[in-house]
Amino acid sequence: MTLRFITSGLPLQDLIVGASVYFPPLFYAVALGFFLWLLAHRLLRGWIYAGDIWHPLLMDLSLFVISVALAQALLIAWTSL
C-alpha cells in the first residue's frame, strides 16, 4: 500500500505558502469596505441616530454591506485596468 500526499486537488492548497499567509480577495474588500464605512458612518451619524431611521443598527449594517460591495467593485475595476 502506497500513501501519496498530493495536494493538487485540495481546497486549501494555496492557503499557506511557505512562511506567509495567503489572504483571499474578500479580505481586501472587507478591509477597504471597513474604511469606506468609517467615512460614511462619520458623515451620516447625526441623521442615523436622530430618530428618523427605525433601527440605527440595521442602517449601520446596511451601510457596511454597501461599503464592502463598493470596495469589491473598486478592486475589480482597479485590477482590470
Secondary structure, 3 states (H helix, E strand, C coil): CCCCCCCCCCCCCCCEECCEECCCHHHHHHHHHHHHHHHHHHHHHHHHHHHHCCCHHHHHHHHHHHHHHHHHHHHHHHHCC
